Structure formats: structure tokens, C-alpha cells
């Protein structure tokens, strides 16, 4: 029998037509919830205003910058800027991503990028990130999707500074400048639903995100704010949370699983000797006595259970250019510390060591141990644990324009300094430079002049060598800080959450995965 080609052709035609007419399957949407228990909550929702971890952990889900960092290599990568170039030593040109909008529908363009930049660097705005942006001058619109950033001097690590500058919407902010303190409107993968102070923050996936929102691990994200690490890990054990952030090693082991990793942070005691009440710290021998009185190795091994490394007498780690490989931790020598304190007539002097709880691994316990060890030198050191906002007010209070505020700042304050900019000037311009927002050190021309001139050095080897020299000068006279140790970040996780900590300690939900 001969085939019937016309009948077969008609059948194929009907089949194809049916496929064309079938309704298209909607792209998969994120489902489920990821819950993260943090020790502290943000003090504001303005991503440009305060330099604080809880603000980055929460609002970096909502806001984005011109650049970001690769989660594994920490290399600068494009975000809202697709590419950039150096026009001359003081002008950078950024070519912006098109088709991006804020969650209220306001488009992102060069006018918005310039507004956000100029708002952030305005001295009257007084951002706590200003030490990241030394030399930043202004942004100018070139065309709709091109913006120039001008600096007052060459800024070799401009991209590292921009990593901390989030882009905020121009019209939305200008319409009500105070709104950004309690509300959020970004270009990122999640948007704010509700923030209940003292309890939780709820985010939900942003369907207008320029990225692929179908790749997000969960539709909703809940941040719980629980100061006690035992409460945080209990929430994970009970299935009420997927992550308990910043735990001690022994308590992290109570979670279904835990992860730990070295990060770009060094525990320091910030020394404040700009004020009359702290003038006793102007004596270099006394500052050295504080260093001799601390048993760093014992603290690493007992309090941190080995999940910590030496800081080698420096405020940042070896991955940062300028780290001085010749320096070592001050030796533990309690007899020498006692001898100095007695010689200087400081036996029994009452001093306060300011600390906090829930922000970093073992922060409260470390404050108490340090106060105890320092007291063995003959000083009478009392630990004072305060809430996060009070701690921040004191950290930045050393640079207040009001003398009464400066005088209230304690002589000793525990901090865990982070250098996610991965540049020495970030540390030195904040904690060491006499004009730094967090510096309690009076001006030392030999040091401060080097900090000021080396910012614009374009030769990487010369720049690093000068920073190593500065660190040696600081070490020799025990200026500005007592370097303690570098603790691993430790997080407890649920069985279903898959995630690896970043070197910069940033928590980004879009990088997580949930086991199905």
C-alpha cells in the first residue's frame, strides 16, 4: 500500500499548532523561608549612614552598590556598574547596568548613581563610612548610563571603598529624607516587609530584581535578633532558625552542624588618650604594660578553643598589603607589666573596659577575661557591657565635635576591627590617623604625615612598604591599640542549609542553598 503523505503532514501540522497554542509554563518562583538568628539588630536602615555589621547583614539583601566582591576570591566584580575605566589619576568612569529599577519602580541611572555618591560623601551627612572614602570628591553625570567619579587626589583603592557605598533612590529619598531611616527601597534581590525592633525583620523576594530571582534559595527571609548565643543555637536545634550567627566553638557544636572560617577581622583594644581623663595612656611604657599583661595564646586556646590565630601585633591580617612580616605578638610578661604599673604609680587605678554582647564570637567573655588579666597588673579594670548602639556611640565619640561627648568615651574599648576594603588605609584612616572617626590617638607627625601622603601613592610596592613601616612605628611605641587575636567566624546551621562563610564575613542569602 502506498503511504498517504498528505495525511501525515496534516497530523504533524495539528501537533505543532497544539504546542504553539498551549499556555506557557510560568518560571519557577522561589518558595519557603530562611531564618537567620543574629546577636544584634541594625540601629538604622539607611545603608550609607552607619558602619555596622547588622546593617550590612540585613540591608545588603535589599541594596546594592556599583561594585561587589566575589564570594570566594574577594576580587572586585561588577554589580550595578557593568564596567569601569580610569580616565586619569583623579577621574574614574563607570558604565552602568541598564534596565534596573528600585522596588518602588524608580529607574536606576547615572543621575541616581551621582546623587547617591554625592549624598554619601557630603561632610554634612557625616557617614560613619567616611574613612573608606578619603579623597572621594564628587560624581558627575556623563550621559544616562555613564557617571564619572572624581577624587581630590589619586585613590588607588577607590573600588574597595565603593564596595561599601550602596545606591539609594534619588526621588524616594528627596521626597522624605527621614523615611530611609526606618524603611527600605533598593535594587536588590529582597525587599523589606517589616522590621520589629527588638525581635525580627522580615524580607521577601523582589520579582523586579534585575538578576534571576528564580535562583533565590527562598521566597522569604526572617532575621531574628537574639543577643544570647545559647538562645540562637537553641532556635536552630528546635527548627525555628536555619542559622545561628557568631557563636563560640563549644556552643556551635550543639547545632546540627557548624561552619567556621578565618575572616578579615582582628580583635583590638582601642586606646583613647586624647582626653584629660585618659592622659595616663600618653606614657609609652604604660601602653606597653597593657600588652605585656595579656595572655593571648591562653585566650586563643581556652576561650576560642583553637579557632583563632595570632594577630602579630597588627590591626589587620597578612592578606592585606602592608602587613609587616617581621612583627610578633607582644610577649606575655605579667611581672614586667606589674613593674611598670607600680613604677608609674597606677596600682589600684580604676579603669573601665567597654564591651558588648552578641555582635562577635565570645565578645562578652573576651571583655571579661581581658579585664581580669589587666587587673593582675595592678590596675583595677572593670568590664562594662553595653548595648550595640551605646557601644557604637562610644566608638565614634572620640571624634565628636563636642568636648563633653569626647570626655565621656572610656580609655579602653574592645572592638573587632574588620578590613573588608582589603586596604591598609581603611584601618589607618579610621583607628590610627589623628583625624580618624575612631582614632583615640593624638597626632604623632612622624606617623600621621606618612598616612596622609601614602594614600595617593600609586606604586603598589612602595605603598605596601610604607604601610609596613608605619605598622612598625605603631608597634614600637604601642600606639592606638592593643592587638589581640584574629578569631574565626563560627556559625551554627540547620541540616538543610548549605552555605560557606565569606572572608569579609558578609551574609548574603542569595549565595545560600536549601536542601530539598
C-alpha positions in Angstrom: 0.0 0.0 0.0 1.3 3.5 -0.9 1.8 5.9 2.0 -0.5 8.9 2.5 1.9 11.8 2.8 -0.8 14.5 3.0 -2.5 12.8 6.0 0.8 12.5 7.8 1.7 16.2 7.1 -1.7 17.3 8.4 -1.2 15.3 11.6 2.2 16.9 12.2 0.7 20.4 11.5 -2.0 19.8 14.0 0.5 18.6 16.7 2.8 21.7 16.2 -0.2 24.0 16.3 -1.3 22.5 19.5 2.1 23.1 21.0 2.1 26.7 20.0 -1.4 27.2 21.5 -0.5 25.5 24.8 -0.2 28.0 27.7 3.5 28.8 28.6 4.7 27.5 32.0 5.4 30.3 34.3 9.1 30.5 35.5 9.7 28.9 38.9 9.3 31.2 41.8 11.3 31.0 45.0 9.5 29.3 47.8 10.0 28.7 51.5 11.7 30.7 54.2 15.3 31.0 55.5 15.5 32.2 59.1 18.8 33.7 60.5 19.3 34.4 64.2 21.7 37.4 64.7 23.0 38.7 68.0 22.3 42.4 67.4 20.0 44.4 65.2 20.7 47.4 63.0 20.4 50.8 64.6 19.1 52.3 61.3 18.1 51.1 57.9 20.0 53.8 56.0 22.7 51.7 54.3 25.0 54.7 53.8 24.9 56.1 57.3 26.3 53.7 59.9 29.3 51.4 59.7 27.8 48.4 61.5 27.7 44.7 60.7 23.9 44.1 61.5 23.1 46.8 59.0 25.1 45.1 56.3 23.8 41.6 57.1 20.2 42.8 56.7 20.2 45.7 54.2 22.8 44.2 51.8 19.9 41.8 50.8 18.0 44.9 49.8 20.5 47.5 48.5 23.3 47.1 46.0 26.5 49.0 45.0 28.2 49.9 41.8 30.7 47.0 42.6 30.7 43.9 44.7 33.2 41.2 45.7 33.4 37.6 44.5 32.3 35.4 47.4 35.4 33.2 47.2 38.2 35.2 45.8 37.2 38.6 47.2 38.0 40.1 43.8 36.1 43.3 42.9 33.3 42.4 40.4 30.5 44.3 38.6 27.1 44.9 40.3 25.2 48.0 39.3 28.1 49.1 37.2 28.9 46.7 34.3 32.5 48.1 33.8 34.7 51.0 34.6 37.9 52.7 33.5 40.5 55.1 34.8 40.3 58.3 32.7 43.1 60.0 34.6 44.7 59.8 38.1 41.7 61.5 39.7 38.8 60.5 37.4 37.1 57.1 37.2 34.3 56.4 34.6 31.6 53.9 35.3 29.3 52.4 32.7 26.0 51.4 34.4 23.7 48.5 34.1 20.5 49.2 32.1 17.0 48.0 32.9 17.4 48.2 36.7 14.8 49.7 38.9 14.2 50.2 42.6 11.4 48.4 44.3 9.0 51.3 44.0 9.6 51.5 40.3 12.1 54.4 40.2 14.6 53.7 37.5 18.3 53.4 38.2 20.5 55.6 36.0 23.6 57.9 36.2 21.5 60.7 37.8 20.6 58.4 40.6 24.2 57.0 41.0 25.6 60.5 41.2 23.0 61.5 43.7 23.8 58.5 45.9 27.5 59.1 45.8 27.3 62.8 46.5 24.9 62.2 49.4 27.3 59.6 50.9 30.4 61.8 50.8 28.8 65.0 51.8 30.6 66.1 55.1 27.3 67.4 56.5 25.8 63.9 56.1 28.6 62.6 58.3 28.6 59.0 57.2 30.5 56.6 59.5 31.9 55.1 56.3 33.9 58.3 55.7 37.2 56.6 56.4 36.6 54.3 53.4 36.1 57.3 51.2 39.0 59.6 52.0 39.8 61.5 48.8 36.4 60.9 47.3 35.2 64.3 45.8 32.1 64.1 43.7 30.2 62.2 41.0 29.1 63.8 37.7 26.6 62.6 35.1 28.2 62.0 31.6 25.1 60.5 30.0 22.1 58.5 31.1 24.1 55.4 31.9 27.6 56.8 32.4 28.9 58.5 35.5 32.3 60.0 36.4 33.7 59.8 40.0 36.2 62.5 40.8 38.7 62.4 43.6 40.8 65.2 45.2 43.9 63.1 44.9 44.8 59.7 43.4 42.9 57.0 45.3 44.4 53.6 44.4 41.7 51.6 46.3 38.7 53.5 45.1 36.9 50.3 44.1 37.4 48.9 47.6 35.8 52.0 49.1 32.9 51.9 46.6 32.2 48.3 47.8 30.7 49.9 50.9 28.7 52.5 49.2 25.1 51.4 48.5 23.0 53.1 45.9 19.8 54.7 47.2 16.9 56.1 45.1 17.0 59.9 44.4 13.3 60.8 44.2 12.3 58.5 47.0 14.9 59.9 49.4 14.4 63.6 48.4 10.6 63.3 48.8 11.1 62.3 52.5 14.7 62.3 53.7 13.8 60.6 57.1 12.0 57.7 55.5 15.2 55.8 54.8 15.9 55.5 58.5 13.0 53.1 59.0 12.0 52.0 55.5 13.9 50.5 52.6 13.8 50.8 48.8 16.7 49.1 46.9 17.5 47.3 43.7 18.5 44.0 45.4 17.0 40.5 45.4 14.9 41.1 48.5 12.7 43.8 49.8 11.6 44.8 53.3 8.2 43.7 54.6 8.5 44.6 58.3 11.1 45.5 61.0 10.0 44.9 64.6 12.7 46.4 66.8 14.0 44.0 69.5 12.5 41.0 67.7 12.8 40.4 64.0 13.0 41.7 60.4 11.1 40.1 57.5 12.1 40.3 53.9 10.5 38.8 50.8 11.9 38.1 47.3 11.8 41.0 44.8 10.3 39.9 41.5 11.6 43.1 39.7 15.2 42.4 40.6 17.5 42.7 37.6 19.1 39.3 38.4 17.4 35.9 38.1 15.1 35.8 41.1 14.2 32.2 40.3 17.7 31.3 41.6 17.0 32.7 45.1 17.0 30.0 47.7 13.9 31.2 49.5 10.9 33.4 48.9 11.1 34.9 52.4 13.9 35.7 54.8 13.5 36.3 58.5 16.2 37.8 60.8 15.7 37.1 64.5 17.6 39.4 66.9 18.7 37.3 69.9 21.7 38.6 72.0 22.3 35.3 73.8 24.2 32.8 71.7 22.5 29.9 73.6 19.1 31.2 72.5 20.3 31.5 68.9 21.6 27.9 68.7 18.5 26.6 70.5 16.4 28.2 67.8 18.4 26.2 65.2 18.1 22.9 67.2 14.3 23.4 67.5 13.9 24.0 63.8 12.9 27.7 64.3 16.0 29.0 62.5 18.4 27.8 59.8 21.5 29.8 61.1 22.7 31.0 64.4 25.4 33.6 63.7 28.6 34.3 65.5 28.8 31.5 68.1 31.6 30.3 70.4 33.1 27.0 69.3 31.7 24.9 72.1 28.2 26.1 71.7 28.3 25.9 67.9 28.9 22.2 68.3 25.4 21.9 69.8 23.8 22.9 66.4 23.1 20.1 63.8 26.2 21.3 62.0 28.5 24.3 62.1 31.0 26.1 59.9 34.0 28.3 60.8 36.5 30.3 58.8 39.1 33.0 59.3 37.8 36.4 58.3 39.2 39.9 57.8 38.8 40.9 61.5 41.2 41.4 64.4 40.2 41.9 68.0 41.7 45.1 69.4 41.5 47.2 72.5 41.1 50.7 71.1 43.2 53.1 73.2 41.8 56.6 73.8 44.3 59.1 75.1 43.1 62.3 73.5 41.1 63.2 76.6 42.2 64.6 80.0 40.8 61.6 81.9 42.8 59.2 79.8 46.1 61.2 79.8 47.8 58.3 81.7 47.9 56.4 78.4 50.2 59.1 76.9 53.1 57.2 78.6 54.5 54.6 76.1 55.7 52.4 79.0 52.1 52.2 80.3 50.8 51.3 76.9 53.4 48.5 76.6 52.4 47.3 80.1 48.9 46.7 78.8 50.3 44.5 76.1 52.5 42.5 78.4 49.6 41.8 80.8 47.6 39.8 78.2 48.0 36.1 77.7 47.0 35.9 74.0 47.9 32.3 73.5 45.9 31.2 76.5 42.9 33.1 75.3 43.1 31.6 71.8 43.4 28.1 73.2 40.9 28.2 76.0 38.2 30.8 75.2 38.3 30.3 71.4 39.2 26.6 71.6 41.9 27.0 69.0 39.6 28.7 66.4 41.7 31.8 66.4 45.1 32.9 65.1 47.7 35.4 66.3 47.4 38.9 65.0 51.2 39.5 65.3 50.8 42.9 67.0 49.0 44.3 64.0 45.4 45.6 63.3 44.9 43.7 60.1 45.9 40.3 58.6 48.6 39.1 56.2 46.2 39.1 53.2 46.2 42.9 53.4 49.1 44.6 51.6 51.4 46.3 54.0 51.3 43.6 56.7 54.7 43.6 58.4 56.0 40.0 58.5 58.8 40.9 60.9 56.4 41.7 63.8 55.3 39.3 66.5 52.8 39.5 69.3 54.0 41.2 72.4 55.1 38.5 74.9 53.1 37.7 77.9 55.1 39.0 80.8 53.0 39.8 83.8 56.0 40.6 86.0 57.1 43.3 83.6 53.6 44.7 83.4 53.4 44.8 87.2 56.7 46.5 87.5 55.7 49.3 85.1 52.3 49.9 86.6 53.9 50.1 90.1 56.7 52.4 88.9 54.1 54.8 87.3 52.0 54.9 90.4 49.0 53.4 88.8 48.4 50.5 91.2 44.7 50.5 92.1 43.7 52.9 89.3 40.1 52.3 88.3 39.6 51.9 84.6 36.6 50.8 82.5 36.9 48.4 79.6 33.9 48.8 77.3 32.5 45.8 75.5 29.2 44.3 74.2 27.4 41.0 73.7 26.1 39.2 70.7 27.9 41.1 67.9 31.1 38.9 67.6 32.2 35.5 68.8 32.8 35.5 72.5 32.7 39.3 72.7 31.3 39.5 76.2 33.5 36.7 77.6 36.6 38.2 76.0 35.9 41.6 77.6 35.6 39.9 81.0 38.8 37.9 80.5 40.8 40.9 79.4 39.6 43.0 82.4 40.6 40.2 84.7 44.1 39.8 83.1 44.7 43.5 83.0 43.7 43.8 86.7 46.5 41.3 87.6 49.0 44.0 86.5 47.9 46.2 89.4 45.3 48.3 87.5 41.7 47.9 88.6 39.9 47.2 85.4 36.1 46.9 85.4 34.3 45.4 82.3 31.2 47.3 81.2 28.9 45.5 78.7 26.6 47.8 76.8 24.0 47.5 74.1 25.3 47.8 70.5 24.1 51.4 69.9 25.8 52.6 73.0 29.0 50.8 72.0 28.9 52.5 68.6 28.3 55.9 70.1 31.4 55.5 72.2 33.5 54.1 69.3 32.7 57.2 67.2 32.5 59.5 70.2 36.3 60.1 70.2 35.9 62.3 67.0 32.8 64.2 68.3 32.9 68.0 67.9 31.5 68.2 71.4 34.2 68.1 74.1 31.7 66.7 76.7 31.0 63.7 74.4 34.7 63.1 73.9 35.4 63.2 77.6 32.8 60.5 78.3 34.4 58.0 76.0 36.3 55.3 78.0 40.1 54.9 77.8 39.7 51.2 76.7 37.2 49.8 74.3 37.1 46.3 72.9 36.4 46.1 69.1 36.8 43.5 66.4 38.1 45.6 63.5 37.2 44.5 60.0 39.0 45.5 56.8 36.7 44.3 54.1 38.2 47.1 51.9 41.3 44.9 51.9 43.4 48.1 52.0 45.6 49.4 54.9 44.3 52.9 54.6 40.9 51.7 55.7 42.4 50.7 59.1 44.8 53.5 59.5 42.4 56.3 58.4 39.9 55.1 60.9 41.8 53.9 64.0 45.2 55.5 63.7 45.1 58.8 61.8 44.6 61.5 64.4 41.6 62.8 62.3 40.1 59.3 62.0 36.5 58.8 63.1 37.5 56.1 65.6 41.0 57.2 66.5 41.9 57.8 70.1 45.5 58.6 69.3 46.7 62.2 69.5 48.7 63.5 66.5 52.1 61.9 66.0 53.6 63.8 63.0 56.0 61.1 62.0 53.1 58.6 61.7 50.2 60.8 60.6 52.1 62.5 57.8 53.1 59.2 56.3 49.4 58.1 56.5 48.3 61.2 54.7 50.9 61.1 51.9 50.8 57.3 51.3 47.1 57.4 50.5 47.8 58.7 47.0 50.9 56.5 46.3 50.2 54.6 43.0 53.1 52.3 43.1 51.8 49.1 45.0 55.2 48.0 46.2 56.2 51.4 47.6 52.8 51.8 49.1 52.9 48.5 50.9 56.5 49.1 52.1 55.4 52.4 53.7 52.5 50.8 55.4 54.7 48.1 56.8 57.0 50.9 58.1 54.0 52.6 59.8 53.0 49.4 61.5 56.5 49.0 62.9 56.4 52.6 64.3 53.0 51.9 65.9 54.2 48.6 67.4 57.4 50.1 68.8 55.5 52.7 70.8 52.3 50.6 71.4 50.2 53.4 69.8 46.5 53.5 69.3 45.5 49.8 70.0 46.4 46.6 71.8 46.3 43.9 69.1 44.8 40.7 70.5 44.0 37.9 68.0 42.1 37.0 64.9 39.1 34.8 65.7 37.4 32.5 63.2 33.8 33.3 62.5 31.6 30.4 63.7 28.0 29.8 62.7 25.6 27.1 63.6 23.5 25.7 60.7 20.4 23.6 60.2 20.9 20.3 58.3 19.0 21.8 55.3 21.1 25.0 54.9 24.2 24.8 52.7 26.5 27.9 52.9 30.1 28.7 53.3 31.2 31.9 55.2 32.9 34.6 53.2 36.3 36.1 54.1 34.6 39.5 54.6 32.0 38.0 57.0 29.1 39.3 54.8 26.0 37.2 55.0 24.2 37.2 51.6 21.1 35.0 51.3 21.3 34.8 47.5 24.5 32.7 48.0 22.8 30.1 50.2 21.1 26.9 49.2 18.4 24.8 50.8 18.4 21.0 50.5 15.2 19.9 49.0 
